[in-house]
Amino acid sequence: MDINIISLLNELSSIIIVRLLIIIMVTGLLHIILRKVISFIVKEVVTESQKFHKKRHSIDDKKRADTLVTLFKTSATVVLWVVAFFILLSEIGIDITAVMTGAGLLGIVIGFGAQNSIKDFLAGMFVILENQYRVGDVVTLIASGKEVVGVVEEITIRITKLRDLDGRLHFIPNGAASIVTNHTFGFANVNIDVGVSYNTDIDKLEKVINRVGRELAEDKKWCDSIVEPIQFLRLDKFEDSSIRIKSLGKVVPAMQWEVAGEFRRRLKQAFDKEKIDIPYPQIVIHKGK
């Protein structure tokens, strides 16, 4: 009789273990499928949205899609495995109702001591819903009085991962950012200041700058990056040794630095050819009689 009971218990244990393994395997399979389905659906929705918003650039849509995919994948993963965890508890005979009641009480206790985390969660929701910045954007975040500039590598409900130019990865709680500046949203301006000597013919200078900007915009390598060619804007300032000239153009997001560098290189070559001087700082001394 005892042997039969032991055999029965062993058999029941084996059945429970098999069922638990099946639940884990099914959950893992659903996890993989769900991640692929989320990626597909989000990208399809963003693609359809782009058809109705032709003014938006495809780079912006890709950034938004990547951000939403990351968010939905993380949320779906958490929900899926939490559900699987409660099903596993039920299979081994633990009262789920009691567990959930205890979890609710524990959540209330933790909530009083986790106000900053709640603030981060809410701020993260607004960052994503308001589309303040996306994965791949170059942003400046001022958090706790410190300024951090870098590329957004990941956004979660609680934190933003920002990599700066030195390669350092910053983990910034979403609720800590008091000011956010997005350098690559929609479009970017190329704002060029250059100093020329006081004997420069400004009309000739304007033609040279506009020609260089136009040639750059027509170049096959750069045309896709330039929305409006860089053009002479104004004589901006009289300085001690030079006249400050401002030029302005519009480019696609995140290309302002590369386009500005190429424009300066070509402008220097054009200035050399047209004999337009970029003066060194100098002091003029008048000697009295």
ABEGO torsion letter per residue (X at the ends): XAAAAAAAAAAAAAAAAAAAAAAAAAAAAAAAAAAAAAAAAAAAAAAAAAAABAABBAAAAAAAAAAAAAAAAAAAAAAAAAAAAAAAAAAAGBBAAAAAAAAAAAAAAAAAAAAAAAAAAAAAAAAAAAGABBBGBBBBBBBGGBBBBEBBABBBAABBBBBBAAGBBBBBBAAABABBBBAABGBBBBBBBBBBBAABBAAAAAAAAAAAAAAAAABAAAAAABABBBBBABBABBBAABBBBBBBBBBBBGAAAAAAAAAAAAAAAAAAAAGBBBBBBBBBBBBBX
